């Protein structure tokens, strides 16, 4: 145990295995969410959709779509499925691709 003159313990405590898993789980969920959001944004751009057209097609408010696409709000399952339907995407394929990409990213992080 390492002590200072003030009597404080400066030894690092071991990281609990569950804490490391929860961090990885949060990272994974974040990357899945980001992958889904990017896929929707890319499809909308490639197909020439604007917020007004997506709003009219899905019944969602333009602010909801904008904030979800920009990552300012969490992408709910309902919003995700409405947007994939409007864009002609298979939600299972979009989610599967995002999960695979997230797994690769979390397993092999790149250091900048």
Long-range contacts (C-beta under 8 A, 24 or more apart in sequence): 24-106, 27-105, 27-106, 28-102, 28-103, 28-106, 29-102, 30-102, 31-98, 31-101, 31-102, 31-105, 31-106, 32-95, 32-98, 32-99, 32-102, 33-74, 33-75, 33-98, 34-71, 34-98, 34-102, 35-97, 35-98, 35-99, 35-101, 35-102, 36-75, 36-80, 36-94, 36-95, 36-98, 37-68, 37-69, 37-71, 37-75, 39-89, 39-94, 39-97, 39-98, 40-69, 40-75, 40-80, 40-83, 40-84, 40-87, 40-89, 40-94, 41-69, 43-87, 43-88, 43-89, 44-69, 44-83, 44-87, 47-87, 47-88, 49-86, 49-87, 54-83, 54-86, 54-87, 57-86, 58-82, 58-83, 58-85, 58-86
